[in-house]
Amino acid sequence: MAHGPHEAGCLRVAPAGGRDRGADPRRLRAALGSAGGRPGILRAHAAPLARRDDDRGAPVPRRLRRRGILGGAAGARTRRRHRGDPLGARLRARGADRAGARGGRAVSSAALSGVRVIELAEVWAGPMGCTLLADLGADVVKLETFPRSSMTRPVVEDARVGAGTGPPYERVNVHHHANRNKRNIAVDVRAGAGAEVLRRLIAGADLVVESFSAGTLERLGFGWESVHAIQPRASLISLAAWGQDGPYRGYRMFGSGLDAMVGHHLVRGHPGAPLEETAPAVHSDAAVPLTVVLAAVTALALRDRSGEGSWIDLAQVEDLAWQLPAILGEWTASGRSPPRVANGDRDLVPHDYYRAAGGEWICVAAEDDSQWAGLAEAMGRPELAQEPHPWASVAGRLRARVDVDAAVGAFVAQLPPEEAAERIQRHGAVAAPVLGPAGPLQSPQLRARGWLRSTSHPHLGRREVGGFLWQMEPDAPAWERSAALVGEHNAEVLSELGYSAAEIARLEASGVIGDRYGAPER
């Protein structure tokens, strides 16, 4: 075993049982980058115990490597060629009859089969990260707060609620997109009997994922020390916005607040426009779920080595700062903030969005003089790319940015967006229509690859949603279950925990568990 910390990309992993320059051995901290530019540190709480493997005696790292989870970039698609048959076609045929099913265990792939995940997370980042684990075969039990509904479970009609039947908290699209392939129980963990339910869940868990602000889980009686005492082999992944320590410990923040904190909000928008006119962004909701998968397989691999679980302190603000290094990098290198360029590019002209006939938009770009020549030809003005015209060079076009944009805009405005984009592409420049929310549903590429999935829900009916991050063989992900209803699996999960039917009925009668928030149905 190496004596120093292992470094892999943005992660530094201290060896099991060791310290990394004074790190607390009871914490595994995945701080992916930091405001000071220092690499994050993984700190392992790990003392050797007897090894117990969860899947036919094979150690977790070996199973993960064999099934394509470790040893490759997360999100990469594994492709094998078999007699010219595209992988996607075979996977679609194999799993088409299962898409949208609501029954059965949520085991969609063998990669993480046998791994039990307890989810204590709300909104998007944590729930979507657990959905990705469920896609890989983990049995994810989502514990929803009760009787308080989560932020994505409104008890009254609002703009987030889709058309359908039943209570509004069962018809929120953002909730359904982030919670497939899970079982759902609704428990008041503040009550003594509810806390006992959570204790039993943790006792059988491999991973616990929580997104409370720092200190909340401890106040409920289930901080890292308690989790480790209940199940020494379980790992805890904490997703507090600011992490578990520091002067902002306990502050609550997500989404656009994280966007502002890392400087992303400042560099977006149009030059000179007031900051309040910049639309909010939730880039962290795309980045953090992927890191949850990395943290999960890291914890499982460390457990195979040490025999014990770990605590992963994943601060969302640090994750997002690491995803956007240019903002911090330019400031630390030059003391300058990157300028706001809206849809433009500091080094290219044209590079913008232009209004086509009918009021729709297309993006157009020419990355070099050759592409500019093609664009000028498509516009019917080849002389714009020929010497001695001042626009024939990149430098000349940069000096005349406003006039170049006006010329391209005048051409695009004469044509429908699809026709303008096709003509420009045919001449070798870059162009594409700007798509609205329905764009992915209309994409022939996404349809050809089977990415769109038709799912069924008792209150929303049948509708199409986005699919998996990758295609993989032989353990293809499958859509085993749409997002569960509130408390849909209360009886099923509690019976697995040893509760009798009479005990479950008493828990429901006393308000410790439930399957509705009391909102009026439509």
C-alpha positions in Angstrom: 0.0 0.0 0.0 1.3 3.4 -0.9 2.1 5.7 2.0 1.1 9.0 0.5 -2.3 10.2 -0.7 -3.4 8.9 -4.1 -4.2 11.5 -6.7 -6.6 11.0 -9.5 -7.7 14.0 -11.4 -9.3 16.4 -9.0 -9.4 13.9 -6.1 -6.8 13.1 -3.6 -7.5 9.9 -1.8 -5.8 9.2 1.5 -5.0 5.5 2.0 -7.2 3.5 4.3 -6.3 3.9 8.0 -3.9 6.8 7.2 -4.0 10.6 7.5 -3.4 13.2 4.9 -1.4 16.0 6.5 -3.5 16.1 9.7 -6.8 15.2 8.1 -9.5 13.9 10.4 -9.5 10.1 9.6 -13.2 10.0 10.4 -14.2 12.1 7.4 -14.0 11.5 3.7 -14.1 14.9 2.1 -14.7 15.2 -1.6 -14.1 18.9 -2.1 -13.7 19.1 -5.9 -11.6 22.2 -6.1 -11.9 25.2 -3.9 -12.1 29.0 -4.0 -8.4 29.1 -3.2 -7.5 26.9 -6.2 -6.3 24.1 -3.9 -7.1 20.5 -4.8 -9.8 18.8 -2.8 -8.9 16.1 -0.4 -10.5 12.8 0.2 -10.1 11.9 3.9 -10.9 8.3 4.7 -12.4 7.0 7.9 -11.3 3.4 7.5 -9.9 0.7 9.8 -9.7 -2.8 8.5 -12.6 -5.2 9.1 -13.4 -8.6 7.8 -14.3 -8.3 4.1 -17.8 -9.0 3.1 -18.7 -8.8 -0.6 -22.1 -8.0 -1.8 -22.3 -9.7 -5.1 -21.2 -13.3 -5.5 -18.0 -12.8 -3.6 -16.5 -10.4 -6.1 -14.9 -7.2 -4.6 -16.8 -4.1 -5.5 -13.9 -2.4 -7.5 -13.5 -5.5 -9.6 -17.2 -5.6 -10.3 -17.3 -2.0 -11.2 -14.3 -2.2 -13.5 -15.8 -5.3 -15.1 -19.1 -3.5 -15.7 -17.6 -0.3 -17.0 -18.1 2.0 -14.0 -14.5 2.4 -12.9 -11.6 3.0 -15.3 -13.5 5.3 -17.7 -14.9 8.8 -17.8 -18.3 9.2 -16.2 -20.9 9.8 -18.8 -18.8 8.1 -21.6 -20.8 5.7 -23.7 -19.3 2.2 -24.0 -19.6 0.9 -27.5 -18.8 -2.5 -28.9 -19.2 -3.5 -32.5 -21.0 -6.8 -33.2 -21.3 -7.6 -36.9 -22.1 -4.0 -37.7 -25.2 -3.8 -35.5 -25.3 -0.5 -33.6 -25.2 -0.9 -29.8 -28.1 1.4 -29.3 -30.5 -0.6 -31.6 -29.9 -3.8 -29.6 -30.3 -2.1 -26.3 -33.5 -0.4 -27.3 -34.9 -3.7 -28.5 -33.9 -5.5 -25.3 -35.5 -3.0 -23.0 -38.4 -1.5 -25.0 -41.1 -3.7 -23.4 -40.0 -2.7 -19.9 -40.0 1.1 -20.3 -42.5 2.8 -18.1 -43.3 -0.1 -15.9 -44.2 0.7 -12.3 -44.0 -2.7 -10.7 -41.0 -4.8 -9.5 -37.7 -3.9 -7.9 -35.8 -0.9 -9.3 -32.9 -3.0 -10.6 -32.1 -1.8 -14.1 -28.5 -2.8 -14.5 -26.2 -5.3 -12.8 -23.4 -2.8 -12.3 -24.6 -1.7 -8.8 -27.0 -4.6 -8.1 -26.9 -5.5 -4.4 -26.1 -1.9 -3.3 -28.8 -0.3 -1.1 -29.0 3.5 -1.1 -31.0 5.6 1.3 -31.8 9.0 -0.2 -32.5 12.0 2.1 -32.4 14.6 -0.6 -34.7 17.2 -2.2 -35.1 19.2 -5.4 -32.6 18.1 -8.1 -28.9 17.6 -7.4 -29.1 14.9 -4.8 -32.2 13.2 -6.2 -30.8 13.1 -9.7 -27.5 11.7 -8.4 -29.4 8.9 -6.7 -31.4 8.3 -9.9 -28.2 7.7 -11.8 -27.2 5.2 -9.1 -30.6 3.5 -9.5 -30.1 3.4 -13.3 -27.0 1.4 -12.6 -28.9 -1.1 -10.5 -28.8 0.2 -7.0 -31.9 -0.3 -4.9 -32.6 3.4 -4.0 -35.2 4.0 -1.2 -36.2 7.7 -1.2 -37.3 8.8 2.2 -39.5 11.9 1.8 -40.2 14.3 4.6 -43.6 13.9 6.2 -46.0 15.6 6.9 -44.1 18.5 5.3 -43.9 18.2 1.6 -40.7 18.9 -0.3 -40.0 21.9 -2.5 -40.9 19.9 -5.6 -44.1 18.6 -4.1 -46.5 21.7 -4.0 -49.7 21.1 -2.2 -51.6 23.7 -4.3 -51.7 24.3 -8.0 -48.9 26.4 -9.5 -47.0 26.8 -12.7 -44.9 23.7 -12.1 -47.9 21.4 -12.0 -48.7 19.4 -15.1 -52.1 18.6 -16.4 -53.6 15.4 -15.2 -55.6 13.9 -12.3 -54.8 13.6 -8.6 -53.1 16.0 -6.2 -50.8 18.6 -7.5 -47.8 17.2 -5.6 -47.9 14.1 -7.8 -47.9 16.1 -11.1 -44.7 18.1 -11.0 -42.5 17.4 -14.0 -39.2 18.3 -12.4 -39.9 15.8 -9.6 -40.7 13.0 -12.0 -37.5 13.7 -14.1 -35.3 13.4 -11.1 -36.8 10.4 -9.3 -37.2 7.4 -11.6 -36.2 3.9 -10.6 -36.7 4.4 -6.9 -38.9 3.2 -4.1 -40.6 5.8 -2.0 -41.5 6.0 1.7 -42.8 9.1 3.5 -41.8 9.2 7.2 -41.7 11.8 10.0 -38.2 11.2 11.2 -38.6 13.8 14.0 -41.0 11.4 15.8 -39.4 8.6 17.8 -41.0 5.9 15.8 -40.0 7.6 12.6 -36.4 7.9 13.7 -36.5 4.1 14.4 -37.6 3.5 10.7 -34.6 5.6 9.5 -32.3 3.7 11.9 -33.4 0.4 10.5 -32.9 1.7 6.9 -29.4 2.8 7.7 -28.6 -0.6 9.3 -29.2 -2.3 5.9 -27.6 0.5 3.8 -24.5 0.7 1.8 -24.8 4.4 1.0 -26.8 7.2 2.6 -27.1 10.4 0.5 -28.4 13.6 2.2 -28.7 17.2 1.0 -29.6 19.0 4.2 -27.7 22.1 5.3 -24.8 21.2 7.6 -25.8 20.2 11.1 -29.4 19.2 10.2 -28.7 15.5 10.1 -26.9 15.7 13.5 -29.8 17.4 15.0 -32.1 14.6 13.9 -29.7 12.2 15.6 -28.2 10.7 12.4 -24.8 12.5 11.9 -21.8 10.6 10.7 -20.9 9.2 14.1 -24.4 7.8 14.4 -24.5 6.4 10.9 -21.2 4.7 11.4 -22.3 3.3 14.8 -25.5 1.9 13.2 -23.8 0.4 10.2 -20.0 0.5 10.1 -19.9 -0.5 6.4 -22.3 2.3 5.3 -21.0 5.5 3.7 -22.5 8.9 4.1 -22.5 11.4 1.2 -23.4 14.9 2.3 -24.3 17.5 -0.3 -24.6 20.8 1.7 -24.1 23.8 -0.5 -21.2 25.1 1.6 -19.9 21.9 3.0 -19.8 20.7 6.6 -17.5 23.3 8.1 -16.2 26.8 7.7 -17.9 30.2 8.5 -20.8 29.5 6.2 -21.6 26.1 7.7 -25.3 25.7 8.0 -26.2 28.3 5.4 -28.8 27.1 2.9 -28.3 27.7 -0.8 -28.9 25.9 -4.1 -29.3 26.5 -7.9 -28.9 30.1 -9.0 -27.3 31.0 -5.6 -24.4 28.7 -6.4 -24.3 30.1 -9.9 -23.8 33.6 -8.4 -21.3 32.5 -5.8 -18.8 31.0 -8.2 -18.9 34.1 -10.5 -20.9 32.5 -13.3 -23.8 35.0 -13.0 -21.4 37.9 -13.4 -19.9 36.8 -16.7 -23.1 35.8 -18.3 -25.5 38.3 -20.0 -25.1 41.1 -22.4 -22.3 43.7 -22.1 -23.5 46.7 -20.2 -26.8 45.2 -19.2 -27.9 45.4 -15.5 -27.0 42.2 -13.6 -30.6 41.8 -12.5 -31.5 41.2 -16.2 -29.3 38.1 -16.4 -31.4 35.0 -16.4 -30.7 32.6 -13.5 -28.9 29.4 -14.2 -28.7 26.1 -12.3 -25.5 24.6 -13.7 -24.8 22.9 -10.4 -27.9 20.8 -10.9 -26.2 19.3 -13.9 -22.7 18.9 -12.4 -23.4 17.7 -8.9 -25.3 14.5 -9.8 -22.4 13.2 -11.8 -20.1 13.8 -8.8 -22.5 11.9 -6.6 -21.9 8.9 -8.8 -18.1 9.4 -8.5 -18.4 9.8 -4.7 -20.5 6.6 -4.5 -18.2 4.3 -6.4 -15.2 5.8 -4.5 -16.9 5.0 -1.2 -17.6 1.5 -2.3 -14.1 1.0 -3.6 -12.6 2.3 -0.3 -14.9 0.0 1.7 -13.7 -3.0 -0.2 -10.2 -2.0 0.7 -10.8 -1.1 4.3 -13.9 -2.9 5.4 -15.6 0.3 6.6 -17.7 3.1 5.3 -16.6 6.7 4.7 -18.0 10.2 5.0 -17.9 12.2 1.8 -18.4 15.9 2.4 -19.2 17.2 -1.1 -19.7 21.0 -1.1 -21.8 21.9 -4.1 -20.2 25.3 -4.4 -16.8 23.7 -4.7 -18.0 21.2 -7.2 -19.4 24.0 -9.4 -16.3 26.2 -9.1 -14.3 23.2 -10.3 -16.6 22.8 -13.3 -16.0 26.5 -14.3 -12.3 26.9 -13.9 -11.8 29.7 -16.4 -13.6 32.3 -14.2 -11.4 31.8 -11.2 -8.3 31.1 -13.4 -8.5 34.4 -15.3 -8.9 36.3 -12.0 -6.0 34.6 -10.3 -3.7 35.0 -13.3 -4.5 38.5 -14.3 -6.7 40.1 -11.7 -9.4 40.6 -14.4 -12.9 39.3 -14.5 -13.8 37.7 -17.9 -15.9 40.2 -19.9 -19.6 39.6 -20.6 -20.0 38.7 -24.2 -23.6 37.4 -24.3 -23.8 35.0 -27.3 -20.7 36.3 -28.9 -17.1 35.2 -28.7 -14.1 37.5 -27.9 -12.0 35.9 -30.7 -14.6 35.2 -33.4 -16.9 37.2 -35.7 -19.6 36.3 -36.6 -20.6 34.3 -33.5 -24.1 35.1 -32.4 -27.8 34.4 -32.6 -29.8 36.1 -35.4 -33.5 36.5 -35.9 -34.8 34.6 -38.9 -38.1 35.1 -40.9 -41.1 34.5 -38.7 -39.4 35.7 -35.6 -37.4 32.6 -34.7 -33.7 32.5 -34.2 -30.6 30.7 -35.5 -27.0 30.6 -34.3 -24.3 31.4 -36.9 -20.5 31.2 -36.5 -17.5 31.3 -38.7 -14.5 29.9 -36.9 -11.8 30.8 -39.5 -11.3 32.5 -42.8 -12.4 29.4 -44.7 -15.7 29.2 -42.9 -16.2 32.9 -43.4 -15.7 32.4 -47.1 -18.4 29.8 -47.2 -20.7 32.0 -45.2 -20.1 34.9 -47.6 -20.9 32.6 -50.5 -24.1 31.4 -48.8 -25.1 35.1 -48.3 -24.5 35.8 -52.0 -21.7 38.2 -51.2 -18.4 36.3 -51.9 -16.5 39.6 -52.1 -16.8 39.9 -48.3 -14.2 37.2 -47.9 -11.8 38.3 -50.7 -8.9 40.7 -50.4 -8.7 43.6 -50.2 -12.0 43.7 -48.4 -11.3 44.5 -44.7 -13.5 41.6 -43.6 -11.4 39.0 -45.3 -9.3 38.4 -42.2 -10.3 37.5 -38.6 -8.6 40.7 -37.4 -10.6 42.8 -39.8 -13.9 41.2 -38.8 -13.1 41.7 -35.1 -12.6 45.4 -35.7 -15.9 45.6 -37.6 -18.0 43.3 -35.3 -21.1 45.5 -35.4 -21.2 45.8 -39.2 -20.4 42.1 -39.7 -23.3 41.1 -37.4 -25.6 43.5 -39.2 -24.8 42.0 -42.6 -25.3 38.4 -41.3 -28.5 39.4 -39.6 -29.9 41.0 -42.8 -29.3 37.8 -44.7 -30.8 35.5 -42.0 -33.9 37.7 -41.6 -35.0 36.8 -45.2 -35.3 33.1 -44.7 -37.0 30.6 -42.4 -34.6 29.3 -39.7 -34.3 25.8 -41.1 -33.6 27.0 -44.6 -31.1 29.6 -43.5 -29.2 27.1 -41.3 -29.2 24.4 -44.1 -27.8 26.9 -46.7 -25.1 28.1 -44.4 -24.1 24.5 -43.4 -24.0 23.5 -47.1 -21.4 26.1 -47.7 -19.2 24.9 -44.7 -20.0 27.4 -42.0 -21.7 26.8 -38.6 -25.4 27.3 -38.2 -28.4 25.7 -36.4 -31.9 26.8 -35.4 -32.4 27.7 -31.8 -34.7 25.1 -30.3 -37.3 25.6 -27.6 -38.2 23.1 -24.9 -39.8 20.8 -27.4 -36.6 20.6 -29.5 -35.3 17.3 -28.0 -38.7 15.7 -28.7 -38.3 16.6 -32.4 -34.7 15.6 -32.7 -34.2 12.7 -35.3 -30.8 12.0 -33.7 -32.1 11.5 -30.2 -35.0 9.4 -31.5 -32.7 7.2 -33.6 -30.6 6.5 -30.5 -33.7 5.7 -28.4 -32.8 8.4 -25.8 -36.4 9.5 -25.5 -38.5 7.2 -23.3 -42.3 6.8 -23.2 -43.4 6.4 -19.6 -46.7 5.9 -17.9 -47.8 7.5 -14.7 -51.2 7.1 -12.9 -51.8 10.9 -12.6 -49.9 12.3 -15.7 -50.7 9.5 -18.1 -48.2 8.5 -20.9 -45.5 11.0 -21.9 -42.0 11.2 -23.2 -39.0 12.1 -21.0 -35.2 12.1 -21.5 -33.4 8.9 -21.0 -30.0 7.6 -19.7 -26.6 9.2 -19.6 -25.0 6.4 -21.6 -25.6 3.2 -23.5 -23.8 0.2 -22.1 -23.4 -3.5 -22.9 -24.0 -6.1 -21.6 -25.6 -4.5 -18.5 -27.9 -2.0 -20.3 -29.8 0.5 -18.1 -33.6 0.0 -18.2 -36.5 2.1 -17.1 -38.0 -0.1 -14.4 -40.2 2.5 -12.7 -41.4 6.1 -13.2 -41.1 8.4 -10.2 -43.0 6.8 -7.3 -46.0 8.4 -5.5 -45.7 9.8 -2.0 -45.3 6.8 0.3 -46.1 4.4 -2.4 -43.8 1.7 -0.9 -44.4 2.3 2.8 -45.8 -1.1 3.4 -43.3 -2.9 1.2 -40.2 -1.3 2.6 -41.3 -1.4 6.2 -42.2 -5.1 6.0 -38.6 -5.7 4.7 -37.4 -3.9 7.8 -39.3 -6.3 10.1 -42.5 -4.4 10.8 -45.7 -6.4 11.0 -48.9 -5.3 9.2 -50.3 -4.2 12.6 -47.3 -2.1 13.4 -47.4 -0.5 10.0 -51.0 0.4 10.5 -50.3 1.9 13.8 -47.5 4.1 12.3 -49.9 5.3 9.7 -52.7 6.0 12.2 -50.3 8.0 14.4 -49.1 10.1 11.4 -45.6 8.8 11.4 -45.9 7.5 7.9 -48.3 8.6 5.2 -49.1 8.6 1.5 -50.7 12.0 1.0 -50.0 15.6 2.0 -53.7 16.6 2.4 -53.9 18.8 -0.7 -57.3 18.7 -2.5 -57.5 16.5 -5.5 -58.6 17.7 -8.9 
